[in-house]
């Protein structure tokens, strides 16, 4: 049969379950866009910027069972999308990135958009492919999908030259996708070693990351059998329900909330699941990890990278955790008593919430009161999306998330601008749920025009902009060592004007008295099909535990001479102004 390359690509994307594509058409992919428009299974969406499109594709992969996909122009489209591709790569999120390519049949040099895209994308993808014939198209897309979704997931890039898209060629066969996913053999000896260490520990603890997202049921049962406190990473915030008595919060040690810091002080055996022990969840590597560390991860390269493990379990937590749970049950026979630990955890949580609620926010909005009201008005299966900034850690410390995959945020790449497009994409794929984005004003400036995309496709997210006029996470980090804020104070921003320009409803949330009514109005408008921007005049004067802890951790690492220089400079500036 004779088929165009665009038709073959469309067919293959349908077969691997792509539901939406995000991008901007150009001369190198208009034929593919035309084919996608004919599809009964895929909806191509126009975005305002490929960076926003990449964040949308990322959010689709995080919150659904189908893969996020981009269709972009070469060169400029790729460089614009690179931030979102890199975020997916470092966070372990599957993504297909399909780019057009310059013609390969003319012999001409210096074509429009001619560049080595593969050299650019090699460090931020799992693999890249350049298709050279019609026969390769289906096979390459299927292979790319397998690579993107198997092992530790990540983005895969495919360049499809425009001449292959346009012209028909004879192909031997068109065939459906069949998964070639292979499971690793179970290491029964190490599973038994891990179970014994956990059962013999005076106080075992569990540290869960995004890798545990599809194993929450086993994770909860294991924690209950072991009477183990459970802390999570930022990315894994949702993998263990925050309303469970053994949940303590994000992180451990001096950068964590009191419930986590205190519950983990006596932990003598730690089970780490689906986490790399990277900079954010460890509070800038400020945590102490016990000698008896059991590290379970699908990527063996993480073992020993930052903390040595006594037992390493390579594989998918969804497969390994039930096996480990079964081994623990055979040793313990009954669950350990967790009543005393649970009581201490709840006391610490109540104390921390009370500390925040009593903080005087003046004429601005107290973050704890905001999140208390938001939590009370959302269902457990609603979604919260964060951008990168001070608001991220406020959300992590003060907003309880009750279901896995129902909180997403940029983490290891830590890319600002994620929140608005990711919230839109999450609402696009969960139209019957409330979807609330928590976005700092600096991050909002980067991608707020994607609200036009929401309006164009009838998507109704709620974007809560934490508005304080600063890049507050950096401004706070500058205050102690520098006693000045350099390039972290924003220009004047009229958020109501952005709402008007993008067709969103604008809600002005000025103080604590307005919180409940403003959120009720926002939720009602969204449920009636209107996108909403809530302008939250947030009070950032109280530091999160994360900010306090990481600043202290890093300052302690300075030698005496450097500490003296920093402190002296700050004091002089304080006196002289």
C-alpha positions as CSV (number, residue, x, y, z in Angstrom):
1,X,0.0,0.0,0.0
2,X,1.1,3.6,-0.6
3,X,0.8,6.0,2.3
4,X,2.2,9.4,3.2
5,X,4.6,9.7,6.1
6,X,2.1,12.0,7.9
7,X,-0.6,9.3,7.7
8,X,1.7,6.6,9.0
9,X,2.8,8.9,11.9
10,X,-0.8,9.6,12.7
11,X,-1.7,5.9,12.7
12,X,1.2,5.0,14.9
13,X,0.4,7.7,17.5
14,X,-3.2,6.5,17.6
15,X,-2.0,3.0,18.2
16,X,0.1,3.9,21.2
17,X,-2.8,5.7,22.8
18,X,-2.0,9.4,22.3
19,X,-5.2,11.4,22.9
20,X,-3.9,15.0,22.5
21,X,-0.9,16.7,20.9
22,X,0.4,20.1,21.8
23,X,2.4,22.5,19.6
24,X,2.4,25.0,16.8
25,X,2.2,24.2,13.1
26,X,4.8,25.4,10.6
27,X,5.9,24.7,7.2
28,X,7.7,21.5,8.3
29,X,4.7,19.8,10.0
30,X,1.5,21.2,8.4
31,X,0.9,17.8,6.6
32,X,1.1,16.0,9.9
33,X,-1.3,18.5,11.5
34,X,-3.8,18.0,8.7
35,X,-3.7,14.2,9.3
36,X,-4.1,14.7,13.0
37,X,-7.1,16.8,12.3
38,X,-8.7,13.8,10.5
39,X,-8.1,11.5,13.4
40,X,-11.1,10.2,15.4
41,X,-8.8,9.4,18.4
42,X,-6.4,12.4,18.7
43,X,-7.1,16.1,19.1
44,X,-4.3,18.4,18.1
45,X,-4.2,21.6,20.3
46,X,-2.6,24.9,19.4
47,X,-0.6,26.5,22.2
48,X,0.8,30.0,22.5
49,X,4.4,28.8,23.1
50,X,6.0,25.5,22.7
51,X,7.4,25.7,26.3
52,X,3.8,25.8,27.5
53,X,3.0,22.9,25.2
54,X,5.8,20.8,26.7
55,X,4.5,21.4,30.3
56,X,1.0,20.4,29.1
57,X,2.3,17.2,27.6
58,X,4.1,16.5,30.9
59,X,1.0,17.0,32.9
60,X,-1.0,14.6,30.7
61,X,1.6,11.9,31.4
62,X,1.6,12.6,35.2
63,X,-2.1,12.6,35.7
64,X,-3.5,10.1,33.2
65,X,-2.7,6.6,31.8
66,X,-1.9,7.9,28.3
67,X,1.3,9.6,27.2
68,X,1.8,13.3,26.6
69,X,2.8,14.2,23.1
70,X,4.1,17.3,21.3
71,X,4.1,18.0,17.6
72,X,6.4,21.0,16.9
73,X,8.4,22.7,14.2
74,X,12.2,22.0,14.1
75,X,14.8,24.4,15.5
76,X,12.9,27.2,17.2
77,X,10.0,24.9,18.2
78,X,12.6,22.5,19.8
79,X,14.5,25.2,21.6
80,X,11.3,26.8,23.0
81,X,10.1,23.3,24.1
82,X,13.5,22.4,25.6
83,X,12.7,23.6,29.2
84,X,9.6,21.4,29.4
85,X,11.4,18.4,27.8
86,X,14.2,18.8,30.3
87,X,11.7,18.9,33.2
88,X,10.2,15.7,32.0
89,X,13.6,14.1,31.6
90,X,14.9,14.9,35.1
91,X,11.5,14.1,36.7
92,X,11.2,10.8,35.0
93,X,8.0,11.6,33.0
94,X,7.3,9.9,29.7
95,X,6.7,12.1,26.6
96,X,6.8,11.8,22.8
97,X,8.2,14.8,21.0
98,X,7.5,14.7,17.2
99,X,9.3,17.4,15.2
100,X,9.2,18.1,11.5
101,X,12.6,18.2,9.8
102,X,14.2,19.9,6.8
103,X,13.9,18.2,3.4
104,X,16.3,15.3,2.8
105,X,15.7,14.9,-0.9
106,X,17.0,18.2,-2.4
107,X,20.7,18.2,-1.5
108,X,20.4,21.9,-0.5
109,X,22.3,23.4,2.4
110,X,21.2,26.2,4.7
111,X,17.5,25.3,4.7
112,X,15.0,27.0,6.9
113,X,15.2,25.6,10.5
114,X,18.3,23.5,9.6
115,X,20.1,22.5,12.8
116,X,21.3,19.4,14.6
117,X,18.4,18.9,16.9
118,X,19.7,15.7,18.2
119,X,22.9,17.2,19.6
120,X,20.8,19.8,21.4
121,X,18.3,17.2,22.8
122,X,20.7,14.3,23.6
123,X,21.3,15.4,27.3
124,X,17.6,16.0,28.0
125,X,16.0,12.9,26.4
126,X,16.2,9.2,26.8
127,X,16.7,8.8,23.0
128,X,16.4,10.7,19.7
129,X,15.6,9.3,16.3
130,X,15.7,10.7,12.7
131,X,13.5,8.9,10.3
132,X,14.9,8.4,6.8
133,X,12.2,6.3,5.1
134,X,8.5,5.6,5.2
135,X,9.1,2.0,6.3
136,X,10.8,3.3,9.5
137,X,7.9,5.5,10.7
138,X,5.6,3.1,12.5
139,X,8.5,1.0,13.9
140,X,10.3,4.1,15.2
141,X,7.2,5.6,16.9
142,X,6.5,2.3,18.6
143,X,10.1,1.9,19.7
144,X,10.1,5.5,21.0
145,X,7.0,4.8,23.0
146,X,8.5,1.7,24.6
147,X,11.7,3.6,25.5
148,X,9.7,6.6,26.9
149,X,7.4,4.4,29.1
150,X,9.7,1.6,30.2
151,X,12.4,1.5,32.9
152,X,12.6,5.0,34.4
153,X,10.3,6.9,32.0
154,X,11.3,10.0,30.1
155,X,10.9,12.0,26.9
156,X,11.9,10.6,23.5
157,X,12.4,12.8,20.4
158,X,11.6,11.9,16.8
159,X,12.5,14.0,13.7
160,X,10.2,13.3,10.7
161,X,11.5,15.2,7.6
162,X,8.9,17.2,5.8
163,X,9.3,15.4,2.5
164,X,8.5,12.1,4.1
165,X,5.3,13.6,5.6
166,X,4.2,15.0,2.2
167,X,4.9,12.2,-0.2
168,X,3.4,8.7,-0.6
169,X,5.6,5.7,-0.7
170,X,5.0,1.9,-0.8
171,X,5.1,0.3,2.6
172,X,5.0,-3.5,3.2
173,X,2.6,-3.4,6.1
174,X,0.7,-1.3,8.6
175,X,0.5,-3.1,11.9
176,X,-0.9,-2.5,15.4
177,X,1.2,-1.7,18.5
178,X,2.1,-4.6,20.8
179,X,3.8,-3.9,24.1
180,X,7.2,-5.5,24.6
181,X,7.4,-4.6,28.3
182,X,9.5,-7.0,30.2
183,X,9.7,-7.2,34.0
184,X,13.0,-7.7,35.8
185,X,13.4,-11.0,37.6
186,X,12.6,-10.7,41.3
187,X,15.6,-10.7,43.6
188,X,14.1,-12.9,46.4
189,X,17.2,-12.9,48.5
190,X,17.4,-9.1,48.7
191,X,13.6,-8.9,49.3
192,X,14.1,-11.2,52.3
193,X,17.1,-9.2,53.6
194,X,15.1,-6.0,53.3
195,X,12.1,-7.5,55.1
196,X,14.3,-8.7,58.0
197,X,16.0,-5.3,58.4
198,X,12.6,-3.6,58.5
199,X,11.1,-6.1,61.0
200,X,14.1,-6.1,63.3
201,X,14.4,-2.3,63.4
202,X,13.4,-0.5,66.6
203,X,11.8,2.2,64.4
204,X,11.7,1.7,60.7
205,X,10.8,4.7,58.4
206,X,9.6,5.0,54.8
207,X,10.7,7.7,52.4
208,X,8.5,7.6,49.2
209,X,9.0,9.4,45.9
210,X,7.2,9.6,42.6
211,X,8.3,6.0,41.8
212,X,5.7,4.8,44.4
213,X,2.8,6.6,42.6
214,X,1.2,3.4,41.4
215,X,1.9,1.4,44.6
216,X,0.0,3.5,47.2
217,X,-2.2,0.6,48.4
218,X,0.8,-1.6,49.2
219,X,2.6,1.3,50.6
220,X,-0.1,2.1,53.1
221,X,-0.4,-1.5,54.2
222,X,3.3,-1.9,54.6
223,X,3.5,1.3,56.8
224,X,0.7,0.0,58.9
225,X,2.3,-3.4,59.4
226,X,5.6,-1.8,60.4
227,X,4.1,1.1,62.4
228,X,6.4,3.3,60.2
229,X,6.2,7.0,59.7
230,X,6.0,7.9,56.0
231,X,7.7,11.0,54.5
232,X,7.6,11.9,50.9
233,X,9.6,13.8,48.3
234,X,8.1,16.9,46.8
235,X,7.3,15.1,43.5
236,X,6.0,12.2,45.5
237,X,3.8,14.3,47.8
238,X,0.6,12.5,46.7
239,X,1.8,8.9,46.9
240,X,0.8,8.4,50.5
241,X,-2.5,9.9,51.7
242,X,-2.0,13.0,54.0
243,X,-5.0,12.1,56.0
244,X,-3.4,8.8,57.1
245,X,-2.2,8.8,60.8
246,X,1.4,7.7,59.8
247,X,1.8,10.5,57.1
248,X,4.3,13.1,58.3
249,X,4.9,15.4,55.3
250,X,7.6,16.3,52.8
251,X,11.2,15.4,53.7
252,X,12.9,14.7,57.0
253,X,15.5,16.4,59.1
254,X,16.0,20.1,59.7
255,X,14.2,21.3,56.4
256,X,11.1,19.3,57.2
257,X,7.9,20.1,59.1
258,X,8.0,19.2,62.9
259,X,5.9,16.0,62.4
260,X,8.5,14.7,59.9
261,X,11.6,15.9,61.7
262,X,10.5,14.4,65.0
263,X,9.1,11.1,63.7
264,X,12.4,10.4,61.9
265,X,14.8,11.2,64.7
266,X,14.8,7.7,66.0
267,X,14.5,5.9,62.6
268,X,17.2,3.2,62.5
269,X,16.2,1.5,59.2
270,X,15.0,3.5,56.2
271,X,13.1,2.2,53.2
272,X,13.4,4.6,50.3
273,X,11.1,4.0,47.4
274,X,11.3,5.6,44.0
275,X,13.5,8.5,45.0
276,X,17.0,9.6,43.9
277,X,17.8,11.5,47.2
278,X,18.2,14.6,45.1
279,X,18.6,18.1,46.4
280,X,15.1,19.3,47.2
281,X,13.8,16.2,49.1
282,X,17.0,16.0,51.1
283,X,16.9,19.7,52.0
284,X,20.1,20.4,50.1
285,X,21.5,17.0,51.3
286,X,21.1,18.0,54.9
287,X,19.4,14.8,56.1
288,X,21.0,12.0,58.0
289,X,20.3,8.5,56.6
290,X,20.7,5.5,58.8
291,X,23.2,2.8,58.0
292,X,20.4,0.3,57.4
293,X,19.1,1.9,54.2
294,X,17.0,-0.1,51.8
295,X,16.8,1.6,48.4
296,X,14.1,0.5,45.9
297,X,14.2,2.1,42.5
298,X,13.6,1.3,38.9
299,X,16.8,3.0,37.9
300,X,19.9,1.2,39.3
301,X,22.1,4.3,38.7
302,X,20.6,6.0,41.7
303,X,21.9,3.4,44.1
304,X,24.7,4.8,46.2
305,X,24.7,8.1,44.2
306,X,24.3,10.2,47.4
307,X,23.8,7.8,50.3
308,X,25.1,4.2,50.5
309,X,22.4,1.5,50.7
310,X,22.7,-1.8,52.6
311,X,20.1,-3.5,50.3
312,X,19.3,-2.4,46.8
313,X,16.0,-3.5,45.1
314,X,15.9,-2.8,41.4
315,X,12.5,-2.7,39.8
316,X,9.1,-1.2,39.7
317,X,7.6,-0.4,43.1
318,X,4.2,-1.5,41.8
319,X,5.7,-5.0,41.5
320,X,8.2,-5.1,44.3
321,X,6.3,-3.5,47.1
322,X,3.6,-6.3,47.3
323,X,6.4,-8.8,47.4
324,X,8.2,-6.9,50.2
325,X,4.9,-6.6,52.1
326,X,4.3,-10.3,51.8
327,X,7.8,-11.1,53.2
328,X,7.2,-8.6,56.1
329,X,3.9,-10.3,56.9
330,X,5.5,-13.7,57.1
331,X,8.0,-12.4,59.7
332,X,5.8,-10.2,61.9
333,X,2.6,-12.2,61.7
334,X,0.7,-9.2,63.0
335,X,0.9,-5.4,62.7
336,X,3.0,-3.4,65.1
337,X,1.3,-0.9,67.4
338,X,1.4,2.5,65.9
339,X,-1.0,4.4,68.3
340,X,1.7,6.3,70.2
341,X,3.6,7.3,67.1
342,X,0.3,8.4,65.4
343,X,-0.6,10.5,68.4
344,X,2.8,12.3,68.3
345,X,2.5,12.9,64.6
346,X,-1.0,14.4,64.9
347,X,0.1,16.6,67.8
348,X,3.0,17.9,65.8
349,X,0.8,18.6,62.8
350,X,-1.8,20.4,64.9
351,X,1.0,22.5,66.5
352,X,2.4,23.5,63.2
353,X,-1.0,24.4,61.7
354,X,-1.7,26.5,64.9
355,X,1.6,28.2,64.6
356,X,0.8,29.3,61.0
357,X,-2.8,30.2,61.8
358,X,-1.7,32.5,64.6
359,X,0.8,34.3,62.4
360,X,-0.2,37.9,61.8
361,X,-0.5,38.4,58.1
362,X,-1.6,42.0,58.4
363,X,-3.8,43.0,55.5
364,X,-2.6,40.1,53.4
365,X,-3.7,36.5,53.1
366,X,-2.3,34.0,55.6
367,X,-1.2,30.9,53.5
368,X,-2.3,28.4,56.2
369,X,-5.9,29.8,56.2
370,X,-5.9,29.8,52.4
371,X,-5.0,26.2,52.2
372,X,-7.3,25.2,55.0
373,X,-10.2,26.6,53.1
374,X,-9.1,25.2,49.8
375,X,-8.7,21.7,51.3
376,X,-12.2,21.9,52.9
377,X,-13.8,22.9,49.5
378,X,-12.0,20.3,47.3
379,X,-12.9,16.6,47.0
380,X,-10.2,14.0,47.5
381,X,-10.1,13.3,43.8
382,X,-9.6,16.9,42.7
383,X,-6.2,18.0,41.5
384,X,-3.7,20.6,42.7
385,X,-0.9,21.8,40.4
386,X,2.1,23.9,41.5
387,X,4.7,26.0,39.8
388,X,8.2,26.5,41.1
389,X,8.7,29.0,43.9
390,X,8.0,29.8,47.5
391,X,4.4,28.8,47.0
392,X,5.5,25.3,46.1
393,X,6.9,24.7,49.6
394,X,3.9,26.4,51.3
395,X,1.7,24.0,49.4
396,X,3.8,21.0,50.3
397,X,3.8,22.0,54.0
398,X,0.2,23.2,54.4
399,X,-2.0,21.5,51.7
400,X,-3.0,17.9,52.4
401,X,-3.2,15.7,49.3
402,X,-5.2,12.5,49.7
403,X,-4.8,10.6,46.4
404,X,-1.8,9.5,44.3
405,X,-1.1,11.6,41.1
406,X,-3.4,14.3,42.3
407,X,-0.6,16.8,43.1
408,X,2.0,17.6,40.4
409,X,4.9,20.1,40.3
410,X,8.2,20.7,38.6
411,X,10.9,19.2,40.8
412,X,14.4,18.2,39.9
413,X,14.7,20.6,36.9
414,X,12.6,23.0,38.9
415,X,11.4,25.0,36.0
416,X,9.3,28.2,36.5
417,X,6.4,28.6,34.1
418,X,5.1,25.1,34.6
419,X,2.0,25.9,36.6
420,X,-0.5,27.6,34.2
421,X,0.0,25.2,31.2
422,X,0.1,22.1,33.5
423,X,-3.1,23.1,35.2
424,X,-4.8,23.7,31.9
425,X,-3.8,20.2,30.6
426,X,-4.8,18.6,33.9
427,X,-8.3,20.2,33.6
428,X,-8.4,19.2,29.9
429,X,-8.1,15.6,30.8
430,X,-10.2,15.7,33.9
431,X,-13.1,18.0,33.0
432,X,-15.3,16.5,35.7
433,X,-12.9,17.4,38.5
434,X,-11.8,20.6,40.1
435,X,-8.3,21.5,39.1
436,X,-6.5,24.3,41.0
437,X,-3.1,25.7,40.1
438,X,-1.0,27.5,42.7
439,X,1.3,29.8,40.8
440,X,3.7,32.5,42.0
441,X,3.4,35.9,40.3
442,X,6.9,35.6,38.7
443,X,6.1,32.2,37.3
444,X,2.7,33.4,36.1
445,X,4.4,36.1,34.0
446,X,6.2,33.4,32.1
447,X,3.3,31.4,30.7
448,X,0.0,33.3,31.6
449,X,-0.9,33.7,28.0
450,X,-1.6,30.0,27.8
451,X,-4.9,31.0,29.4
452,X,-5.9,31.8,25.8
453,X,-5.4,28.1,25.0
454,X,-7.7,27.3,27.8
455,X,-10.4,29.6,26.5
456,X,-10.0,28.4,22.9
457,X,-10.7,24.8,23.9
458,X,-13.3,25.4,26.5
459,X,-11.1,24.4,29.4
460,X,-11.9,25.9,32.8
461,X,-9.0,25.7,35.3
462,X,-8.6,27.8,38.4
463,X,-5.3,29.6,38.6
464,X,-4.5,31.1,42.1
465,X,-1.7,33.6,41.6
466,X,0.2,34.2,44.8
467,X,1.0,37.8,44.3
468,X,3.6,39.6,46.4
469,X,5.6,41.5,43.7
470,X,8.7,39.4,44.2
471,X,10.5,36.2,43.2
472,X,10.0,35.4,46.8
473,X,11.9,32.1,47.1
474,X,15.1,33.9,45.8
475,X,14.3,37.2,47.5
476,X,14.2,35.4,50.9
477,X,17.4,33.5,50.1
478,X,19.0,36.9,49.3
479,X,17.9,38.7,52.5
480,X,20.1,36.9,55.0
481,X,23.5,36.7,53.3
482,X,23.1,39.9,51.1
483,X,20.6,42.1,53.0
484,X,19.4,43.3,49.6
485,X,17.2,41.9,46.8
486,X,18.9,42.1,43.4
487,X,16.7,41.4,40.3
488,X,14.1,39.6,42.5
489,X,11.5,42.5,42.7
490,X,9.0,42.4,39.9
491,X,7.6,45.2,37.9
492,X,4.0,46.3,38.3
493,X,1.5,43.7,37.2
494,X,-2.2,44.2,36.7
495,X,-3.4,40.6,36.9
496,X,-7.0,41.7,36.1
497,X,-5.7,42.9,32.8
498,X,-4.4,39.4,32.0
499,X,-7.8,37.9,32.9
500,X,-9.5,40.4,30.6
501,X,-7.1,39.7,27.8
502,X,-7.5,35.9,28.0
503,X,-11.2,35.7,28.7
504,X,-10.9,34.4,32.3
505,X,-12.9,35.5,35.3
506,X,-11.0,37.7,37.7
507,X,-11.3,37.3,41.5
508,X,-9.4,39.6,43.8
509,X,-8.6,37.9,47.1
510,X,-7.2,40.6,49.4
511,X,-7.4,39.3,53.0
512,X,-8.3,36.4,55.2
513,X,-12.0,37.4,55.5
514,X,-12.4,37.0,51.7
515,X,-10.8,33.5,51.4
516,X,-13.8,31.2,51.7
517,X,-16.1,33.3,49.5
518,X,-13.4,33.9,46.8
519,X,-12.7,30.2,46.5
520,X,-16.4,29.3,46.5
521,X,-16.9,31.8,43.6
522,X,-13.9,30.4,41.7
523,X,-15.0,26.8,42.0
524,X,-18.6,27.7,40.9
525,X,-17.4,29.6,37.9
526,X,-15.0,26.8,36.9
527,X,-17.8,24.2,37.3
528,X,-19.9,26.4,34.9
529,X,-17.2,26.3,32.3
530,X,-15.3,29.5,32.9
531,X,-11.5,29.7,33.5
532,X,-10.7,31.7,36.6
533,X,-7.7,33.7,37.8
534,X,-7.6,34.4,41.5
535,X,-5.3,37.2,42.5
536,X,-4.2,36.2,46.0
537,X,-2.4,39.0,47.9
538,X,-0.3,36.5,49.8
539,X,1.7,37.1,52.9
540,X,5.2,35.6,52.5
541,X,6.6,37.1,55.7
542,X,6.7,33.8,57.5
543,X,9.3,31.4,56.2
544,X,8.6,27.7,55.4
545,X,10.5,25.1,57.3
546,X,12.0,24.1,54.0
547,X,13.5,27.6,53.4
548,X,14.7,28.0,56.9
549,X,16.3,24.6,56.9
550,X,18.1,24.7,53.6
551,X,19.5,28.2,54.3
552,X,20.9,27.0,57.6
553,X,22.3,23.8,56.0
554,X,24.1,25.7,53.3
555,X,25.4,28.4,55.6
556,X,26.9,25.8,57.9
557,X,28.9,24.5,54.9
558,X,30.8,27.7,54.5
559,X,34.2,28.0,56.1
560,X,34.8,30.6,58.9
561,X,36.3,33.2,56.5
562,X,33.4,33.0,54.1
563,X,30.8,33.1,56.9
564,X,32.6,36.2,58.3
565,X,32.5,37.9,54.9
566,X,28.8,37.2,54.4
567,X,27.8,38.3,57.9
568,X,30.0,41.4,57.9
569,X,28.7,42.5,54.5
570,X,25.1,42.0,55.6
571,X,25.6,44.0,58.8
572,X,27.3,46.9,57.0
573,X,24.4,47.0,54.5
574,X,21.9,46.9,57.3
575,X,23.5,49.9,59.1
576,X,24.2,51.9,56.0
577,X,21.0,51.0,54.1
